[in-house]
Amino acid sequence: MKIAAAQLTCDPADVPANLRRLTVLAQQARDQGADLVVFPELALTGYELQAIAADPGLWTGADDPRLDGLRSAGIAVVVNCAAPTEGPLPALETLVLGADGALLTSYRKQHLFEHEQGVFVAGDQDGRFELGGLRFALATCFDNHFADLIDREAADGCDVHLASSLYGTGAGRQERATVYPGIAKQAGLHVVLANQVGPSGPWTGCGGAAIWAPDGALLAEADDSTAMVVTAEIG
């Protein structure tokens, strides 16, 4: 199957505008023959933690009708957002929607980074789903720095590691270039990274959405400035 990694610059705290951007990118991925497209961390709002904490209207659950356009894009999507929970805080949640718009699974980020603590509630379950005969694992940004999470994916028979992330310019660029091919080689998995590009809250995303082979070889890579999708055959 063919998988797409996406990158975009988000409109701050504007869910409808960002969903329109995501839908266009999803359609581009579909038109390039992709079966699945992965979007960056907090793709529906940008990394706008103060706004997310102050306005539950920015939280987006799996049944939110604002997702209908993305559901009808004709491609499976992996989209990360602030999502309501059973308690007072949202989760940093990844929703996986099939090409028919149905929810395949969801995953809550387990390792919250510094200032995310107190804004979000952490998850405690690994994210898995199957599509096209392959088994997928989900991780969100800081999750990718924890070797035990990666080891569990390999032990669980996963084929592909999907990361919705936000790596900034400067040190984040170097981390992005080392962490993800390292995961591929550590676990023997294909690795797909979706990253933001341009301003997002206090950060400036460095772009470089990419796909790596299980030996760490780079299969596809986006630039550092353009909203776009890149694709590669997997499996």
N, C-alpha and C positions, 0 to 999 in steps of 0.2 A: 504494500500500500504506500501511498505518497502522503507525507505529512508536511505541514507548513508551520513555520515559526514567524510570528508577527511582531512588529514594533510600531509604535505610534507616539505622538505627543498628545496628551490628554487635555481637554478643556477643564480647568479647575472646578471641581464640585458640580459638574454639569452632566448628569447621567444621560438625559436624552441625546445631547450632542455627541457624547462619547459612544453611545450605542449606535448612532448613525455612522460614525467613523469605523467602528468594529464591523458593522454589517457590510460596508463597502470592502473592507479588507477580507472578510470572510468570502464574499463573492469573488474577489480576485483570486483567492486561494482555490476556490472551487473551479474557477475557469482555467486555472493552471493544472487541474487534474488532481488536486489534493482531496483526500478523504477526511482529513482532520486538520484543524488549525488551532494553535495555542496562542493565547494572548498574555500580556504582561501582568504583573502584580497590580492590583487596584486599577484595572483598566477602565472601570466605569466612572471613577471620580478623580483619577490622579492621586498622588500621595498627599492628600489634604487631610491630615489627621485631625486638626482642630475642627474643621467643617464637619467631618464624619462624626466626631464625638458630640457636636452640638445639634446635629440635624438628622434624626432617624429617617427623614424622607430620602436621604442618600443611601440608605441600606436597601439591598436588593435581594429578595429571596428567590428561590427556584420557580415559584409560581407567579412572580411579578409580571404583569402584562407589558411592562416596558421592554421586556426581553422578546416580545413576539416577533419583531423584525429580524432579530438575530436567529430566532428559532426557524424562521422560514427561509434562511439563506441557502438551504440545500446542502449543508456540509456539517459534520460534527464539529463542535467548538468546545474549547476549554477556556473558561473566562473566570477571572478572579475578581472578587468584589467584597465590600463590607456587607455582611448578611445578618439579618436578625437571628437571635437565638432565643432560648427559653428564659434567659435572664436579661439584665438591664444593659449589658454590653453586646455589641455585634461581634461576629467572628470574621477573620480574614479567610473567606471561604472561596474555594474553587468549585464551580459548577461545570459538569460535563454534560452537554446536550447532544443527543444523537442527530443525525441528518434529518430525522423526522420531527425534531424539536423536543422529544421526550428526554427526561432527566435520566442519565445513565448512572451517575453517582455524584457525590459531593465530598469535599475534603476541606477540613479546617486546619490552617497553619498551626503546627505544633510548637515551633520555636519562634517566639515573638522577639523582635529586635528592639532593645532599649526602649525608646519612646513609644513603641507600640503597646508596651505593657501598661495597663491602666486604661487603654482605649479599646482594646480587643480582649476577648476571652480565647485562650489557647485551645486547640483541639487535642484529642488524645487517641485518635485512631488513624492508621495509615490509609492512604487513598489508593484504590485499585479499581480498574475496570478492564473489560475485554472488548476488542473491536477488530474486525478483519482478521481474526485468528491470532491476534497478538495480545499479550497481557501488559497493561500500562500501569506505571506508578506515578503518583503526583507529589510534587514538592513545591514550596513557595519560598523563594529568595533565601532567607537565613537558614531554612531547613537544610539547604544543600551543603551546609558546612558541618553537618553531623554525620560521622561515618557510620554510626549504628543504624540510622535511617536507610542509608544506602545498602548496608549489609543485609538488612531485612528484605529489601527489594530483590536482591540476588537470590536469597534463600527462598523467597516466595515465587520463584520462577518467572519473574517479570522479564520482558523483552525490551521495553522502552521506558525511559525516565523523562517525564515532562515537567519542566520548571517554568513557573510564572514568576518573574523577578523584576527588580529594579536595581540595577547597578549604575552608579554615577560615574562621571568623569574623574580623572585622577586615579586614586588607589582602586576604586571600583572597577576601572577598566582592566587593571592587571589581575584582580581577583577573578573577573569574568573569564579571562583568557586561560587561567590555570585551574579553577575549580571544576569546570564542566567537562573538559577532556579528561581530567583526573577521575571524575565519577565514572565516565565511560570505561576507562581502563580498570578501575577498582572493581566494578560490578559486572563488566562485560556486557553493557547495555548500550543501545543507541540512546543518545541524549539530545533533547530538544529544549532550547532556551528561547523564551520570549522575553524581551526587555523593552523598557520605555526608552524613548529618545527625546531629548530636549527637556525643558523645565517641568518639574513635577514636585510641588511642595518645596521643601528645602533643598532638593536634589536637582541635578541635571543628568538625565539618563544618557548613557554613553552609546546606546544602540547596540549594534552587533548581534542582533538575534541570529541564532545559528543552530546547526544540527551536526552532531558528531557521530562517527561510527564507533562500534564497541572497542576498537583498538585506540581510540582517541583521535583518529584522523578526521579532519574537518571536511564535511560534505557540502555545506552551504553556509553562507554568512552574509548578513545585511551590512549596509554601510553605517556610518556614525551620525547620520543627519536626516534621513528620509523615512517617512512613514511607508512601510512596505511589508511584503511577505517574501520569504525564501522557502524553497521546497526541496525535498529529497526523498528518494525511494527508500523504504525501510521494510525489511522482511521479505 
